[in-house]
Amino acid sequence: MKVLMVNKFLYPNGGSETYIFKLGEYLINMGHEVQYFGMEHDGRCVGNNVDAYTSDMDFHGGNPLSKITYPIKTIYSKEARIKLRKVLDDFKPDVMHLNNFNYQLTPSVILEAKKWSKKNNHKLKIVFTAHDYQLVCPNHMMNNPNTGENCEKCAKGKFSNCVKGKCIHGSTAKSVIGMAEAVYWNKINKVYKNIDKMVCCSEFMKKKMDINPVFADKTIAMHNFIDRVEDKNVDKEDYVVYFGRYSKEKGIQTLLEVCKKMPEVRFVFAGSGPLEDEVNKLSNIENRGFLSGEELEMTIRKARFSIYPSEWYENCPFSVMESQMYGTPVLGADIGGIPELIENGKTGELFESGNEESLSEKVRKLWNDRKLTEQLGVNCRQAKFETIKEYYEKIMSVYQ
């Protein structure tokens, strides 16, 4: 089978890139042909045989002319269609697997794929893995960054709410562009009806996508896969770990308030973000900054338990699975797809998202009961998450 992976970034940038690289590699190992289409970039590490990619779009830089033309290019891309056509003519894929494509590649790629398929009488299945809520929410988070409130006002197609709430970077102008993009492709062009199957990385995400009746009969829930790790005999140390972004939607402000009230508890933070100055103010927090590789792994493994205090609709956070794979139980917020990844009372515990009192109570409970956290850690080593092999079998049934 020939699979064309489509993603705006073709270099390591985030979760969707990790997903397409690992899945693509496994597909190749299983005898399938895989090529990639997206933006050109100095760090690009995958590609296609005809070297056809769209120009790199940097919304935070670029020359003045580029900034003027960006609003149009984020809605429709003639360049993406032309470059994709070259890849389709050469590769002739059986499946086009879409990932993150809005704004940089735009849904224009779907139009081109359908046109090419019809013209060449070549059956091309279009599969989309939703890594966020972009198709039902212009700012892709279902969360108003200005108020911190989770919001579903646009889910049924009332995209003007994006402008009312200034939901994209707190800017009216950017929110207007986001609304225009959503209206054009959802209501005027109705391009998403051409997607054959939508893979949602949690049952929660599936429910939110299903709010749109166009998507309801296309969605399927499939948790992300995770690599099995070696079980290492590591002595636990007396600290609680948080690793991730230091930002409001991640629940850091609520967590910091809890840390202030519990000076007897040692916290280790690993990450970076806009609230880093606030993190550094507390004496019982050791801020190790951004970590990766073995350094991050050992920081997680040695912790009594980890905290995932998110306050937005998380989908399938890799961090929650990763902590358990390393034998460290998770105290997670009961929101989004997080509860689907934690066996409450077995591999961790849940607390009410955004509730300072609920979080304090659970932190104190776990911190004061070493036997409990030890047992939870033992249970974590038996936690069952899908391997790439199991995921492959499911995605092939979707492709076929």
C-alpha positions in Angstrom: 0.0 0.0 0.0 1.2 3.5 -0.8 0.6 6.1 2.0 1.2 9.9 1.6 1.6 11.5 5.0 0.5 15.2 4.9 1.6 17.5 7.8 2.6 21.2 7.7 5.9 20.5 9.6 8.3 17.9 8.2 10.8 18.2 11.0 10.6 17.5 14.8 8.3 20.2 16.1 5.7 18.5 18.3 3.3 15.6 18.9 1.9 15.3 15.4 5.4 15.1 13.9 6.5 12.4 16.4 3.3 10.6 15.3 3.8 10.7 11.6 7.5 9.8 11.8 7.0 6.8 14.0 3.9 5.6 12.1 5.6 6.1 8.7 8.7 4.3 9.8 6.6 1.3 11.0 4.6 1.2 7.8 7.8 1.1 5.8 9.1 -1.7 8.0 5.9 -3.6 7.3 6.5 -3.4 3.5 4.4 -0.3 2.6 5.6 2.7 0.7 5.5 6.1 2.5 6.2 9.6 1.3 5.6 13.0 2.9 4.2 16.3 1.9 4.3 19.6 3.8 6.4 22.8 4.1 10.0 23.1 3.1 12.3 23.9 6.1 16.0 23.7 6.9 15.3 21.0 9.4 13.1 18.8 7.1 14.0 15.2 7.7 11.4 13.4 5.5 10.1 14.1 2.0 8.9 12.8 -1.4 10.6 11.7 -4.6 9.9 14.9 -6.5 11.0 17.3 -3.8 7.8 19.2 -4.0 7.0 21.2 -0.8 5.3 24.5 -0.1 7.2 27.6 1.0 7.9 27.9 4.7 5.5 30.2 6.4 6.7 31.9 9.6 3.8 33.9 11.1 6.1 35.4 13.7 8.7 36.7 11.2 9.1 37.2 7.5 9.3 40.3 5.4 6.6 43.0 5.3 5.1 41.7 2.0 4.8 38.2 3.4 2.8 39.5 6.4 0.4 41.3 4.0 -0.3 38.2 2.0 -0.4 35.7 4.9 -4.1 36.3 5.6 -5.1 35.1 2.1 -2.6 32.3 2.1 -3.8 30.9 5.4 -7.3 30.4 3.9 -6.4 29.1 0.5 -3.1 28.0 -1.0 -2.7 27.6 -4.8 0.9 26.7 -4.2 -0.1 23.8 -2.0 -2.4 22.4 -4.7 0.3 22.7 -7.4 3.0 21.1 -5.3 0.7 18.3 -4.1 -0.3 17.6 -7.6 3.3 16.8 -8.5 3.6 14.4 -5.7 0.3 12.7 -6.5 1.2 12.3 -10.2 4.5 10.7 -9.3 3.6 8.6 -6.2 0.0 7.7 -6.9 -0.9 6.9 -3.3 -3.7 4.7 -2.1 -4.2 6.7 1.1 -3.6 10.4 1.8 -3.2 10.6 5.6 -3.8 14.2 6.8 -2.5 15.5 10.1 -2.0 19.2 10.9 -2.6 21.1 7.7 -4.7 24.2 8.5 -3.3 27.7 7.9 0.0 26.7 6.4 -1.1 24.0 3.8 -4.8 24.8 4.1 -7.7 22.5 3.2 -6.9 23.3 -0.4 -5.0 20.0 -0.4 -8.2 18.1 0.1 -9.7 19.8 -3.0 -6.7 18.9 -5.1 -6.7 15.3 -3.9 -10.4 14.8 -4.8 -9.8 16.5 -8.2 -6.7 14.3 -8.9 -8.5 11.2 -7.9 -11.5 11.8 -10.2 -9.3 12.9 -13.1 -7.1 9.9 -13.0 -9.9 7.4 -12.0 -7.6 6.4 -9.1 -9.2 5.5 -5.8 -7.6 7.7 -3.1 -8.8 7.3 0.5 -8.5 10.4 2.7 -7.8 9.8 6.4 -7.4 12.5 9.0 -5.9 12.2 12.4 -7.1 15.0 14.6 -4.3 16.2 16.9 -6.4 19.1 18.1 -9.9 20.7 17.7 -9.1 22.8 14.6 -12.0 21.6 12.5 -14.6 22.7 15.1 -12.7 25.6 16.8 -10.7 28.3 14.9 -8.1 28.6 17.7 -7.9 24.7 17.9 -8.1 24.5 21.7 -11.8 25.0 22.6 -10.4 27.4 25.2 -10.5 31.2 25.3 -7.0 32.2 26.1 -8.1 35.6 27.4 -10.5 34.2 30.0 -9.1 30.8 30.5 -12.6 29.3 30.0 -13.2 26.2 28.0 -15.6 27.0 25.2 -17.7 25.1 22.7 -19.5 28.0 21.1 -18.1 27.4 17.6 -18.5 23.7 17.6 -21.9 23.8 15.8 -20.6 26.3 13.2 -21.2 29.7 14.9 -17.6 30.8 14.2 -18.4 34.5 14.8 -17.9 33.7 18.4 -14.2 33.5 17.7 -14.2 37.2 16.9 -16.3 38.1 19.8 -14.0 36.4 22.2 -10.8 37.5 20.4 -9.8 33.8 20.7 -6.7 33.8 18.4 -3.8 35.5 20.2 -6.2 38.0 21.8 -6.4 39.8 18.4 -9.6 40.8 16.6 -7.8 40.9 13.2 -6.3 37.4 13.7 -9.7 36.1 15.0 -11.4 37.5 11.9 -9.0 35.5 9.7 -9.6 32.4 11.8 -13.4 32.8 11.5 -13.1 33.4 7.7 -11.1 30.3 7.3 -13.6 28.2 9.3 -16.6 29.6 7.5 -15.1 29.2 4.0 -14.1 25.5 4.4 -17.0 24.4 6.7 -19.9 26.2 5.3 -19.2 27.6 1.8 -16.9 25.0 0.3 -17.9 22.2 2.7 -14.6 20.5 2.0 -14.5 18.3 5.1 -17.2 16.0 3.7 -14.5 14.6 1.4 -12.6 13.1 4.4 -13.4 9.4 4.6 -12.4 8.8 8.2 -11.3 10.9 11.2 -9.1 9.3 13.8 -9.6 11.0 17.2 -7.0 10.3 19.9 -9.5 10.1 22.7 -13.1 9.2 23.3 -13.5 12.8 24.6 -12.2 14.3 21.4 -14.6 12.1 19.4 -17.5 13.4 21.3 -16.5 17.0 20.7 -15.9 16.4 17.0 -19.3 14.6 16.7 -21.0 17.8 17.7 -20.6 18.7 14.0 -23.1 16.4 12.2 -20.8 16.3 9.1 -18.1 14.5 11.2 -20.4 12.3 13.4 -20.4 9.3 11.0 -16.7 9.6 10.1 -15.0 9.6 13.6 -13.2 6.7 15.3 -11.5 6.9 18.7 -7.9 5.5 18.8 -5.5 6.4 21.6 -2.0 7.3 20.5 0.6 4.6 20.7 3.6 4.7 23.0 6.9 2.8 22.9 7.5 0.2 25.6 10.4 1.1 27.9 12.9 -0.9 29.8 12.0 -1.5 33.4 14.8 0.0 35.5 15.3 -0.5 39.2 15.4 3.1 40.4 15.1 4.3 44.0 12.4 6.8 44.5 13.2 10.2 46.0 11.1 12.5 48.0 9.7 14.9 45.5 6.7 15.5 43.3 7.3 16.2 39.6 5.6 18.4 37.1 7.0 18.3 33.5 5.6 20.3 30.7 4.8 23.9 29.7 4.5 26.6 32.4 1.3 28.2 31.1 -2.2 29.0 32.4 -4.1 26.4 30.4 -1.8 23.7 31.8 -3.1 24.5 35.3 0.2 26.0 36.5 -1.4 28.9 38.4 -3.6 26.5 40.4 -0.6 24.2 41.1 1.5 27.1 42.3 -1.2 28.1 44.8 -1.1 24.6 46.1 2.7 24.6 46.3 2.6 27.8 48.4 0.3 26.2 50.9 2.4 23.1 51.2 6.0 24.2 52.0 6.8 20.8 53.5 6.4 19.1 50.0 9.3 19.3 47.6 8.3 19.9 44.0 10.5 19.5 40.9 9.4 21.3 37.8 10.9 20.5 34.3 9.9 22.7 31.5 9.6 26.3 30.4 6.9 28.9 29.5 5.4 32.3 30.2 4.9 31.6 34.0 8.5 30.6 34.6 9.1 33.7 36.8 6.2 32.7 39.1 7.6 29.2 39.3 11.1 30.5 40.4 9.6 32.6 43.2 8.7 29.5 45.4 11.5 28.0 47.6 9.9 24.5 47.6 10.1 24.3 43.8 13.3 23.2 42.1 13.0 24.4 38.5 15.2 22.3 36.3 14.1 24.0 33.2 13.5 22.2 29.9 14.8 18.6 30.0 14.9 15.8 27.4 16.2 12.3 26.9 17.7 10.4 29.8 17.8 13.5 32.1 14.0 13.9 31.8 13.4 10.2 32.1 15.3 9.9 35.4 13.6 13.0 36.8 10.3 11.3 36.2 11.4 7.8 37.3 12.7 9.0 40.7 9.6 11.1 41.6 7.1 9.8 44.1 4.3 10.8 41.7 3.8 13.3 38.9 1.1 15.9 38.6 -0.8 16.8 35.4 -3.0 19.7 36.4 -4.3 20.8 33.0 -7.4 23.1 32.8 -8.2 22.8 29.0 -9.6 19.9 27.0 -6.4 17.8 26.7 -6.7 15.1 24.1 -4.3 12.2 24.7 -1.3 13.7 26.6 1.8 11.7 26.0 3.2 12.9 29.4 0.5 11.1 31.3 1.3 7.8 29.6 5.0 8.4 29.8 5.0 8.9 33.5 3.2 5.6 34.1 5.5 3.7 31.7 8.4 4.9 33.9 6.6 3.5 37.0 5.5 6.9 38.4 1.8 7.3 39.3 0.0 10.4 38.0 -2.3 12.8 39.9 -4.3 14.1 36.9 -7.0 16.6 36.3 -10.4 15.1 35.5 -10.7 16.8 32.2 -10.6 16.0 28.5 -8.9 12.7 27.6 -6.8 12.5 30.8 -9.2 10.3 32.8 -9.1 7.7 29.9 -5.4 7.2 30.6 -5.4 6.9 34.3 -6.9 3.9 36.3 -8.2 5.9 39.2 -6.9 4.4 42.4 -4.7 1.9 40.6 -2.1 3.8 38.5 -2.9 7.2 39.9 -5.7 9.5 41.1 -7.9 12.2 39.6 -8.9 15.6 41.0 -11.4 18.2 39.9 -9.7 20.4 37.2 -9.0 23.9 38.4 -10.1 23.2 41.9 -7.3 24.2 44.3 -8.9 22.5 47.3 -9.3 19.2 45.4 -5.7 19.3 44.2 -4.4 20.1 47.6 -6.3 17.3 49.2 -5.0 14.7 46.7 -1.4 15.9 46.9 -1.5 15.7 50.7 -3.0 12.2 50.5 -0.4 10.8 48.2 2.5 12.6 49.8 1.7 11.3 53.3 1.1 7.7 52.2 4.3 6.2 50.9 2.9 2.7 50.8 0.1 3.9 48.5 2.4 5.6 46.0 4.7 2.6 46.0 1.8 0.3 45.2 0.5 2.7 42.5 4.0 2.7 41.0 4.1 -1.1 40.9 0.7 -1.0 39.2 1.9 1.5 36.6 4.4 -1.0 35.3 1.4 -3.2 34.2 -0.4 -0.2 32.6 -1.6 -1.2 29.1 -1.2 1.4 26.4 -1.3 0.6 22.7 2.0 -0.3 21.1 2.9 0.8 17.6 2.2 -2.8 16.5 -1.4 -2.7 17.9 -2.0 0.8 16.5 -0.7 -0.4 13.1 -3.3 -3.1 12.9 -6.1 -0.6 13.7 -4.9 2.1 11.3 -4.6 -0.5 8.5 -8.3 -1.4 9.0 -9.0 2.3 8.6 -6.9 2.6 5.4 -8.4 -0.5 3.9 
